[in-house]
């Protein structure tokens, strides 16, 4: 039984150790403890997708995990996909195809789409729309997001 | 909002977990995938004083065929694992069809087979389908273990037969008899949302292609999985014609379910949807039963 937990995990390839309360959500740990504010908090109950990160390669809702549950695991956030000088093809594609406006939903889309495109290198439009069912966007109407994904797939196939 | 403080433990064996649950009783809650419990804790609708995290108990995650040709699934098996396993496609095709309909891929990365069942949400696909499949649930505590048939497991809204010291560890699914077809039909305004209403159908034909047995179970149609006993009576022993299907659908919608009205749909609309989905589900199940 503990009220303070010695957490040790890898985020974007780097090891971090912190002492935290068990009730601290993974989303809030990433944002407040590690200062990685790329992961956004929208609904806090798992439906909007803005908080999506990769846990051991799988897309998960970081608002529906306690940080202590990531002990010993590997997390990748949007910050880990690429850098300003070296964008991930999917980031490049979203930029070129205007797949974002305010950008609030975008990190969640990107982390969701990276494993999707790795497993489905040539998706149909229907498959893309199904894959993004768990991510809500209030700005774009999804049209340019779908175009961005198609472009990303092209870039990743090359 | 954020959850209030709680004590946390992460046992690595079932026995350890049972010790914690026995010690804390109503103060403790097991944490499986967390995709239902953590939202409730974020809203402070649930405020367990002690959280027993089951995610480090490797023994609870498995998918194995049983001797009778069915399937056995460990309670902590992630939905994503069940979704992708060829054993599930082969031995439990209705489960295989159900998995991609559960929420979204991100939820299925963490959500667990047993966690969904233990949570006993009447809008959960697995709650409904496990009853349609005559599943059996293994429940253990410090004193021993017992097997509970799915139809006896669910008592009401978010309520099962489990006591605070109990843990669901395994789910057994029997194989389909010959000439059995299946279907799961749901309808939601946005794909992957909680559905307005849904139905699981399992239909077994006799050697004259008449209905030998049928199970129709509904989700989001009442306080728990709603089994349509009256509709089943209408079909059993009959030729499965379009008229018989329609009669069963109408009976189910008017007599067997108890949907409520909310901001998403009225009870009447849900009954109408139930009628339409039942017809479609029985047609699909019939086609599959004949195809075998």
Interface residues (C-beta under 8 A of the other chain):
Chain A: X1 X2 X3 X5 X21 X22 X23 X25 X28 X44 X45 X46 X49 X52 X55 X58 X59 X60 X61 X63 X64 X65 X66 X68 X69 X71 X112 X116 X130 X131 X133 X134
Chain B: X1 X2 X3 X4 X5 X6 X7 X8 X9 X10 X34 X35 X38 X39 X42 X43 X50 X51 X53 X55 X80 X103 X104 X105 X106 X107 X109 X110 X190 X191 X192
